[in-house]
Amino acid sequence: MTDELTVGPRTAPAGGGERRTLRRDVSAPALLAGLVCVAVSFSGPLVVVLAAAAAGRLDPAHTASWIWAVAIGSGVSGFALSWWTRTPVVTAWSTPGAALLVASLGDYPYREAVGAFLVSAAAVTLFGVTGWFGRLIAAVPAGIVNAMLAGILFSFGAGIFGAVHSAPLLVVGSFAAFLLAKRFAARYAVLVALLAGGVLAALSVGLPLRLGTGGPTVPVLTAPSFSWAALVGLALPLAIVTLASQNAPGLGVLRAFGYPADDRLLIGTTGAVSVLVAPFGSPGVNLAAITAAICSGPEAHPDPRRRYVAGMSSGLLYVLVGGFGGVLVSLFTGLPKELVSVVAGVALLASLQGSLAAAVAEERGRDAAVVTFLASASGMTLFGIGSAFWGLLFGLGTHLALDARRG
């Protein structure tokens, strides 16, 4: 055995002939990107999961098991896929899916809901491994994909300044620290913003670092049962939402940053992991989009070949938070929302800039790109499916009506 861990499959990385090693590729910005990714996930989307659990009238043990399942599933799949592909693959739970469950989970017995989770995960796996879904996504023009990415990142960039009214010292001070570090030490600009934000939060709005109580989370295994009502009312819409609102933008993010994302491997793997964790309460694990951009952009590392470490970092932290949820979940949910907004926003500025530039790079196709951006940034929800999917749909419709006809 060698003294270094060889990372990924036995093929040379793009852009170089040497084999990459984890020891050589680890960097502080990549590790920080993973931390920001997990902090964003547990500071916002977790609230939707808790609301869905409350709608389903789950007791604390089953709610903790749900959080354990989605965190462990996300962490293991994201870590393994990032390591194997040398790509910053970030996996997470479906926030639109959890929002769908808020409205419908209480209508079915919990065992039937678990059965629906299993069927939905199996359907996603089938669409992934057969390549059906990937062939649809590959047909989308690059400008539309970049416009969709810009649209889903827009709210995070705007969130920096939207938080000024409630915590001006924290937001303005953190942003100023980011700009100063960006000028003289760009690789550590996000870290400087996080540290400055922590100090300013303690001085202004407060920084309640509550670690909670309790030991490791004990998962609860639930035997599934199946009913047509739950399959039609839960499994079908959940599978559609997972594919349309999560996996489609997730593939788009990776490809927008130049990574040759293998849709069969990525969606097939996350679907298979979802099957394994469904009996513990997980409604599904899928590719992330927003947090994937944090780990895929230049803030994670200037060298795209070394950004996979950010995906591995987020995976390890997901496992840690899931395994000791009673101790650590309260830490992430207790962070001031203004601190989360400014750190996530500055971490995504470079990604937003690059996607906007790529979206309008070619004059032919700008109409479709602008429509995609506006629809994706609107936050609209229709039939339980989020704005990222509708941005793609409206953008493609514009492309077919204008640009395709000219060709």
Order of alpha helices (4+ residues) and beta strands (2+ residues): alpha-alpha-alpha-alpha-beta-alpha-alpha-alpha-alpha-alpha-alpha-alpha-alpha-alpha-beta-alpha-alpha-alpha-alpha-alpha-alpha-alpha-alpha
